[in-house]
């Protein structure tokens, strides 16, 4: 029989955390004692007090080690299985999300009935996709193919024995920890599955271009670190994204501009490649069922995103050369209280 636990992580989420906790409490009230643990990463907005006031167990991470989402999830997971060794499944959630009604029951059944599944995830939706184009972009990003997947995101239901087999997340990673762990799960014969069901509702709260730009830099960092760890492995992990970011984010524009004088401007024709790439992305998003306007928005920002992506890759490489530790790349605004 399945026994479910919940791990929530957060850092200065303000009212978003309150909504998160209430949604989880509401969805688990009909289950037989579902333990919930909230792991806080140095919040200064009263998040710890909020969780305790709602009757949720809390762990506050010390600042002696860098805060990472992976560290928070591992800490919560270890606490749960120590306190409740009979747990078989863990639902991980970020503190800026609310749990969709009915998700736990559907996902738990899927995980239980398929012995080779380690992870089940569903559709993460933005709460306010029409508020800003950046929120809409995040909502489109969450719209991933149904069925077997190579990776999940921060919200997912996982089997305890699968997590124990791979020793959980790599808590030294400041981002990209989910696909990295999924790679290790796949190497052990486990599978990841995406259900056609709503799972969580997320509040990206991106109102400024600078926030989106910072988030894209973080994405580039994740790709660079992934390649450094597994790029030479048989999976060629992140190699395609890494090469694409270098090509479109630096090499092509640099060549087009640097050779313009020598080629009487003919080298600028290289920039037409962005149009070709944009059309391909646009057509792909249409095939995913997105509206034409949304597909166009997504394609445009994928092209723009190559530039902050390559900046993130360069920043990662510089940190490696300097032998400096990574620090969180945060794009959220000050918390709402």
Secondary structure in CASP SS format (residue, H / E / C, confidence):
PFRMAT SS
TARGET T0000
AUTHOR 0000-0000-0000
METHOD secondary structure of the structure
MODEL  1
X C 1.00
X C 1.00
X C 1.00
X E 1.00
X E 1.00
X E 1.00
X E 1.00
X E 1.00
X E 1.00
X E 1.00
X C 1.00
X C 1.00
X C 1.00
X C 1.00
X H 1.00
X H 1.00
X H 1.00
X H 1.00
X H 1.00
X H 1.00
X H 1.00
X H 1.00
X H 1.00
X H 1.00
X H 1.00
X H 1.00
X H 1.00
X H 1.00
X C 1.00
X C 1.00
X C 1.00
X C 1.00
X C 1.00
X C 1.00
X E 1.00
X E 1.00
X E 1.00
X E 1.00
X E 1.00
X E 1.00
X C 1.00
X C 1.00
X C 1.00
X C 1.00
X C 1.00
X C 1.00
X H 1.00
X H 1.00
X H 1.00
X H 1.00
X H 1.00
X H 1.00
X H 1.00
X C 1.00
X C 1.00
X C 1.00
X E 1.00
X E 1.00
X E 1.00
X E 1.00
X C 1.00
X C 1.00
X C 1.00
X C 1.00
X C 1.00
X C 1.00
X C 1.00
X C 1.00
X H 1.00
X H 1.00
X H 1.00
X H 1.00
X H 1.00
X H 1.00
X H 1.00
X H 1.00
X H 1.00
X H 1.00
X H 1.00
X H 1.00
X H 1.00
X H 1.00
X H 1.00
X C 1.00
X C 1.00
X C 1.00
X C 1.00
X C 1.00
X E 1.00
X E 1.00
X E 1.00
X E 1.00
X E 1.00
X E 1.00
X C 1.00
X C 1.00
X E 1.00
X E 1.00
X E 1.00
X C 1.00
X C 1.00
X C 1.00
X H 1.00
X H 1.00
X H 1.00
X H 1.00
X H 1.00
X H 1.00
X H 1.00
X H 1.00
X H 1.00
X H 1.00
X H 1.00
X C 1.00
X C 1.00
X C 1.00
X E 1.00
X E 1.00
X E 1.00
X E 1.00
X E 1.00
X E 1.00
X E 1.00
X E 1.00
X E 1.00
X E 1.00
X C 1.00
X C 1.00
X C 1.00
X C 1.00
X C 1.00
X C 1.00
X H 1.00
X H 1.00
X H 1.00
X H 1.00
X H 1.00
X H 1.00
X H 1.00
X H 1.00
X H 1.00
X H 1.00
X C 1.00
X C 1.00
X C 1.00
X C 1.00
X E 1.00
X E 1.00
X E 1.00
X C 1.00
X C 1.00
X C 1.00
X C 1.00
X C 1.00
X C 1.00
X E 1.00
X E 1.00
X E 1.00
X E 1.00
X H 1.00
X H 1.00
X H 1.00
X H 1.00
X H 1.00
X H 1.00
X C 1.00
X C 1.00
X C 1.00
X C 1.00
X C 1.00
X C 1.00
X C 1.00
X C 1.00
X C 1.00
X C 1.00
X C 1.00
X H 1.00
X H 1.00
X H 1.00
X H 1.00
X H 1.00
X H 1.00
X H 1.00
X H 1.00
X H 1.00
X H 1.00
X H 1.00
X C 1.00
X C 1.00
X C 1.00
X E 1.00
X E 1.00
X E 1.00
X E 1.00
X E 1.00
X E 1.00
X E 1.00
X E 1.00
X E 1.00
X E 1.00
X E 1.00
X E 1.00
X C 1.00
X C 1.00
X C 1.00
X C 1.00
X C 1.00
X C 1.00
X H 1.00
X H 1.00
X H 1.00
X H 1.00
X H 1.00
X H 1.00
X H 1.00
X H 1.00
X H 1.00
X H 1.00
X H 1.00
X H 1.00
X H 1.00
X H 1.00
X H 1.00
X H 1.00
X H 1.00
X H 1.00
X H 1.00
X H 1.00
X H 1.00
X H 1.00
X C 1.00
X C 1.00
X C 1.00
X C 1.00
X C 1.00
X C 1.00
X C 1.00
X C 1.00
X H 1.00
X H 1.00
X H 1.00
X H 1.00
X H 1.00
X H 1.00
X H 1.00
X H 1.00
X H 1.00
X H 1.00
X H 1.00
X H 1.00
X H 1.00
X H 1.00
X H 1.00
X H 1.00
X H 1.00
X H 1.00
X H 1.00
X H 1.00
X C 1.00
X C 1.00
X C 1.00
X C 1.00
X C 1.00
X C 1.00
X C 1.00
X H 1.00
X H 1.00
X H 1.00
X H 1.00
X H 1.00
X H 1.00
X H 1.00
X H 1.00
X H 1.00
X H 1.00
X H 1.00
X H 1.00
X H 1.00
X H 1.00
X H 1.00
X H 1.00
X H 1.00
X H 1.00
X H 1.00
X H 1.00
X H 1.00
X H 1.00
X C 1.00
X C 1.00
X C 1.00
X C 1.00
X H 1.00
X H 1.00
X H 1.00
X H 1.00
X H 1.00
X H 1.00
X H 1.00
X H 1.00
X H 1.00
X H 1.00
X H 1.00
X H 1.00
X H 1.00
X H 1.00
X H 1.00
X H 1.00
X H 1.00
X H 1.00
X H 1.00
X H 1.00
X H 1.00
X H 1.00
X H 1.00
X H 1.00
X H 1.00
X H 1.00
X H 1.00
X H 1.00
X H 1.00
X H 1.00
X H 1.00
X C 1.00
X C 1.00
X C 1.00
X C 1.00
X C 1.00
X C 1.00
X C 1.00
X C 1.00
X C 1.00
X C 1.00
X C 1.00
X C 1.00
X C 1.00
X C 1.00
X C 1.00
END
